[in-house]
């Protein structure tokens, strides 16, 4: 076991590479990863992606501990969890400012419609409360650092012409709740487009295009050119990684504009 200074933190690296708390560190920047399966990641973890990471990048594990971030970041469905956009996003944020540590809080739950992302809502398929569970993780993470932003990728479960009519208002409500919870009405939020490979996803993508002009301090990460892994639904590992880079670029732009 060996110790490394972590601002006001004490990093204790043991077999689980955990972080022991002292007090909130303003130089520990936390980002929330929210949505459904394409945020959680379903890309295959091949040798190319297995060892990706960054020494200043951490993730909150299922048991509420901080560990060095690696694939899979999410654990919503352990049998299918894989490469998502969160890790490449975090690596880019880490590289952008080597003076801080970055923490990722995985909150996505595969298959969840946006209606499940409100207080008290229960998702029968996963036996979870997506919003309430996320809130619990967010509050735990805030004991250690400062929430700096959210990346959101969701909508496959809402992508019909009828459901899409309600989506912008639902997303606006969710973003306001998260901003209130973290105490930052200007918290940057980047929304990812759904894969353009599925014709039905156009309904939500048309709404997502309106987000920056409708909800302050938001941006959109494009899915242009990205491909699925053969199921017409989930990004392959390479595409999920590219999407993560795009999330990071938009997040950095929002942070600079603030």
Steps between C-alpha positions, in 0.01 A plus 500: 500500500628846423366853536481789254404858582160586364454866591293484817435131429707203601523247223562156636582254227447142602366199316180691413673834430264688731480858626475572870316819586623794705285789369356640178779581256425785254757347267309175473268562204204267478295422191169315493440239229125464454258334259437150374701221339707701252629711787560193711685343208445179312811499280726195516797541732776373272873520570498846340271635771578277797780707651383850412504753779684795652682530836286801598169343400277319749154344505250434777453126531186305583600487868550876520880500481726698269724295271713571195259519207498223243249315283231425588425820690136401549356198679128535422495165322830325579455220246488745207684809631780609270663795330300821524584867449574571866862387514624685191310806622676479833842443345463814289386703802800371694742589225350848467596595855775294664470707821171334598363152555190389309228281645232324295168408660327226296123546519368360170257208497443304181151502351364783712260753351528859617182447704708278729733795565288674758471469878342177616480340154572126494643308205353151509749347254805588709328520839653843552389856566716675236460857623504421872799267462686765300422758766645275768825463302515871427466587867770249589732642234443856624658407833831488313494756220303748295254403227608683185269359234270232362509298182164354401423236239148365498195492277496169318213396729310821421561527130152497355324794343254522791747461785750741345248784538546483878873440504637854511286597799589177678871554443474862613335388824769237561783745439344753739473232769865401465614862501299565815642191666862600436437868574599632160229650276755532220633144517615408147312214336597337171233289328605231254315431177361153449657285234403615152500138384147444632222678315277518809761696694442804281205600719716553806794639303272770362415598856861479617596752231278753680656449843774769488253770399239384752699408811783732615855373541453193284660364184456205266756232412437377148475134406587569136697214344467267799395139448322229699646168606264299282177536696374833358494633857836518674816680393795274441803558723681729257191715443424524872858616555471766230175619653679538833759726337218709355333526839827626645555760228152642556539490877825695483334759280215542750741529791702766321188698410400506869 
